Amino acid sequence: MAKAHARLAQPPASRAELRLIDDAEALALLPRVYDRVRREYPGMVARRAEWWRLRRLADPEHRRMGAGPLQRAVLLRDGEPRGYALYRIHQHFEGGSTQGHVAVLEAIGADLEATRDVWSYLFDIDWVARIKAAQLPLDHPLLLMAAQPRELKFVTHDGVWVRLVDVPAALMARRPGGGDPVVIEVADAFCPWNAGRWRVAAGSVDRSTAAADLACDVTTLGSVYLGGFSFQRLARAGLVRELRAGGLARADALLPADRAPWCPEIF
């Protein structure tokens, strides 16, 4: 986004404190924010202290790629960390004007107010021409927070790939919601133990000999798994077959697509 358009529709008016911190303080504070958020977003992975130290907070010269040092900003509300931003500034000038940009590596808020505060801080960084960020979820609130969403130049690409190796364990970990049970017939030539009919209900996933309500292959089930797609949307593309009336609706009630997956990692 061009710095000239970097404004929020509703500027924050919070009591939060935002300050730059060193590596040791970041290691103590930032995981507390991340761990709150990752429990709400499907696709976010747990991070050990070593992951934070070596992957997120380490700042060797070869990672900078011409930018300045890694900046670590934490947002504190009533003394508690509620958000943070990791970023670098790529600075250069042409004709006396800055053509540099802020490269946002990761910016996370534990709630709506914190998210607004963090992005307001990033938008207010001076002496840059643009703000650039990547690896945000498709439904990131920034898309609607921005005063001029079109100027975000939002571009989508695939980023989270899922292959279910153990269908019942995976679906149980997804914690099926309420609603009537559904029987799904799964095809899986590579992992034959997944193939067959599975009765999915609130609190249980078991093999079944009952007539199937819908049928799909394991690849399609992976698309549904983290909530990126609904059964009904995939059925419209011919990737799911409804075998009994109402099966698609029941399946979507059990495994709702109410939040886009997010994995802010490249690995």
N, C-alpha and C positions, 0 to 999 in steps of 0.2 A: 504494500500500500504506500502511495506517495505521502510524505509527511504532511503536505498541504491538506490532505483529506483525513488525516488521522485524528478523528474526533469521535466521542461516544454520543449517542442520542440523549442519554441521561447522565451527565457528569456526576461522578461520585461525590458524596458529602459525608464521608465516614470519619470515624475516630481512629482509624488505623494508622500505625507507624510503619513506614517502609524504609529500610536501611540496607546498605551494602555490608556484607559479612565476609569473613575469611573462610578458608577451607574447613577448619576444625568446627567452627560454629555451624556451617552449612551441613556438615555431616550429622550434627546433633539435632538440628531443627527441621531441615527439609523433608526427611523421611516421615516425620509425623504428619505433615500435610499430605504427602503422596499416599500414605497408607489409608488415610480417611477416604480419599477420592477413588482409589483403585477398587475399593469394595462396592462402589456404585457403578463403575463402568466395566462391562464385560470386555475382556481382551487385555486389560492391564495386568502385567505380571508382577509378582512379588520381587522385591529387590533386597539382597543382603547388603551388609555394610561394605563388603568387598566390591559389590557391583557399583554402589554409590561412589566409592573412593576411586575405582579404576576406570569406570565407564562414564559416570556423569560429572564428577567433580575434578578429575585429573585434567591438567592443562598443559601438556607438553607442546613444544613449539610446532611440531608437525600437524597438530590438530587445528591450529589457528588459521592456517592457509591465508596468511597475509593480514589477518584481523588482529585486534588488540587482545589483551588477556581476557580470560573468562570472568565475567561479572556475576556475582551471586547476590541477589536481592531477596530479602525476606520481608513479608508483610506480617506485622504483629498487631493483634487486637486484644486489649486488656492483658498484654504480656504473653499471649499464646500465639504460636505461628498459625496463620490461617491461609497463607498463600506464598508463592515465591516465583522468581523468574531467573533463569540462567540465560545469559546472552553475551554476545561479543559485538564490538563495533568495528566495522570495516570502514576506514576513513580515507578518502582522497578528495582532492580539490581540482576543479577545472575553472580557469578564468576567475579565480578568487571566490568561487561558490562551491559549497560541499556537494559532492556526488556520492557520499558515503551512505551506508545503511546499517541499521541495527539487525543483527541476525539472532532471532529468538530461538534458542535451542529447546527450551521447555518453559512453559508458563502455566501454573496451576493454581486455582483457588479452591478452597474447601467449601465455599458456598457462593451464591450469586454476588453478594457484596464484595467478597474477596476477589472473585474473578474480575469484576468491574474495576476494582482498585488496582490490581496488577496490570491490566491492560491500559488503564489510564496512565500509569507510571511509564510504561513502555512507549506509549504514544507521545509522551511529553519529553522524551530524550531529545536534547537540542543538537544542532549542528550535524544533522543527517538529512538525506533527501528521501529515504524510504525506510520502511519497517518490513522485514521479511520473516515469515514463520512457516514451519512445515509440520507435518505429522499431527495435525489436529483432527478431532473426530468430525464426521459429516454434520452432526447436529450441535457443533460448538456454539454456545450462546453468543460469541463474538459476532457471528453473522447477523444477528438481530440487534445486538448492542450498538454496532457502529452507526454513526449518523448517516453515512453513505455506504451501505453494504456493497453496492456494485463496485466501489472503488477498492474493495479488498482483493479483487481479481482472484476470487476463490477458484481453485482448480482441484479436481478430484482425481485420485488414482488408487489402484488396489494396494492394500498395505497389510491386511490381516488374512492369512490363509490358514484354513482349518481342515485337518484330516482326522476323523474319529477312528481311533484304534479299538476302543472298547465302548460300544454304543450304550449299554445300560449304565455303566459307571459315569460316562460323560453326561448323559441325560439326567441322572440323579444329581450330579454336581450342579447342573443348571437349575435344580430345584423347581420342578414343574408346579405351576400355580393351580388355582382352583378350577372348577369346571368338570364336565363329564369326561370320563376316560376316552382314549382314542387308541385304535390298533393301527400301527404303521408297519407296512411290509417293506423291509429294507433289502436292497440288492448290494452285494459287496463281493466282487470276484477275487480281490486281492487278500482280504481278511475274511474268510468264509465264516468265522465264528460270529461275525456281525449279521450275517444274512438270516432272513426269516422275519417272523411277525413279532412285534414288541408292543405290549399293552402299556401305554403311558398314562399314569394317573397322578394326582396330587400325592406325593410321598412315595411313589413306587414305579419301577420300570421292570417288567417281567416278560418272559417269553409267553406266547399265547398261541392257541390253536383256533381262536375265534376268527370270523371273517374280518378281513382288513377294511379299515375305513379309508385309507389312502395308501399310495405306494410311491416310493422314490428310491434313488440310489444313495449311497453313503456320501457322495460328493454334495448332493443337494441338501442332505441332512446337515452337513457341515456348514452350509450357507445359512441355515436357520439357527444353528447352535448358539451363536453369540448374539443373536437378535438383529443381525444386519438385514435380513429379509424375512418376510412372512411366508407361510405356506401358500396363502392365497396369491400373493404376488408371483411366486415361483410357478404356481399352477397356471397362471396366465401366460407364462413363457413355455409351457409344456413340460416342465421339469418335475411336476408332481401330478399324479392322477388321483382324483377323488373317486373312490370306489363305492362309497355310501354317502347319501345326501347328508350334508351337515358336517362331514368329516373334517374339511378344511377349517371351518369356523371353530370347531372344538379343539383342533390341534393348535390353532393360533391363540386360543384362550389359555391353553396349558403352557405354551412356550411363546409368550408375547414378544413382539419386536417393538418395545417401547423406548429403547435407547440404543443409539448407534454404537457399535464396538469401537474401542480405542486402544491402540498399543503405541505409546510414544517412544518406540525403540526401533532401531535398525540392527538386525543381527542375522 
